[in-house]
Amino acid sequence: HPHRGGIAHETAECESGGDPRAVSPGGRYRGKYQFSMDTWHNLGGDGDPIDASEATQDRIALKLTALRLGALAELRLTATTIASVSAQAAPSS
């Protein structure tokens, strides 16, 4: 289980009160981290998140967090590279 006070723990508390069997009022978001079925399956989850063990839900949530952080790092690197190239291409005064 994610350690108390960590990002995953805080996310689970916010999304579901930490309940691995939670279902949103409309039924679209499910489990401890309120996964949509598409996100759950795209990250390798089987069946319905509420039927998965809490440990499996934690693992899938950490995978999603890692993917999001990786995408963020890639965006920052791209922005830094563009800024550097633009600065080098700018005419000097």
C-alpha positions in Angstrom: 0.0 0.0 0.0 1.2 3.5 -0.7 2.7 5.1 2.4 0.4 7.5 4.3 1.1 11.1 3.2 2.3 10.1 -0.3 0.8 11.3 -3.5 -1.0 8.0 -4.2 -2.5 8.0 -0.6 -3.6 11.7 -1.0 -5.1 11.0 -4.4 -7.0 7.9 -3.1 -8.3 9.9 0.0 -9.5 12.7 -2.3 -11.1 10.4 -4.9 -12.8 7.8 -2.8 -12.0 8.3 0.8 -9.5 5.4 0.3 -12.4 2.9 -0.5 -11.3 0.4 -3.2 -15.0 -0.5 -3.8 -16.1 3.1 -4.3 -18.2 4.0 -7.4 -19.0 7.6 -8.5 -22.7 8.6 -8.4 -23.0 8.1 -12.2 -21.1 4.8 -12.1 -18.5 6.0 -14.6 -15.5 6.2 -12.1 -14.7 3.2 -10.1 -12.3 2.0 -7.3 -10.0 3.6 -4.9 -8.6 6.0 -7.5 -11.8 6.4 -9.4 -10.6 5.0 -12.7 -12.6 5.2 -15.8 -12.9 1.7 -17.4 -10.9 2.9 -20.5 -8.0 4.2 -18.3 -8.1 1.0 -16.2 -7.9 -1.3 -19.2 -5.4 0.9 -21.1 -3.0 0.6 -18.1 -3.4 -3.2 -18.0 -6.2 -3.6 -15.5 -8.6 -6.5 -16.0 -12.3 -6.5 -15.4 -13.8 -3.8 -13.1 -11.5 -1.8 -10.8 -13.8 -2.4 -7.9 -13.3 -6.2 -8.3 -9.5 -5.9 -8.2 -7.4 -6.1 -5.1 -6.4 -2.9 -3.4 -2.8 -3.7 -4.2 -3.6 -4.0 -7.9 -5.4 -0.7 -7.8 -2.4 0.8 -6.1 -0.1 -0.6 -8.8 -2.2 0.7 -11.7 -2.4 4.1 -10.0 1.3 4.3 -9.6 1.7 3.3 -13.3 -0.6 6.2 -14.3 1.3 8.6 -12.1 4.6 7.5 -13.6 3.2 8.0 -17.1 1.9 11.5 -16.3 5.2 12.5 -14.7 7.1 11.2 -17.7 4.9 13.2 -20.0 5.3 16.3 -17.9 9.1 15.8 -17.9 9.0 15.4 -21.7 7.0 18.6 -22.1 9.4 20.5 -20.0 12.4 19.2 -21.9 10.7 20.1 -25.2 9.9 23.6 -24.0 13.4 24.1 -22.7 14.9 22.9 -26.0 12.6 25.2 -28.0 13.5 28.2 -25.8 17.2 27.4 -26.2 17.0 27.0 -30.0 14.9 30.2 -30.3 17.5 32.1 -28.2 20.3 30.9 -30.4 18.4 31.8 -33.6 17.5 35.3 -32.4 19.5 38.0 -34.1 22.0 39.6 -31.8 21.9 43.3 -31.3 
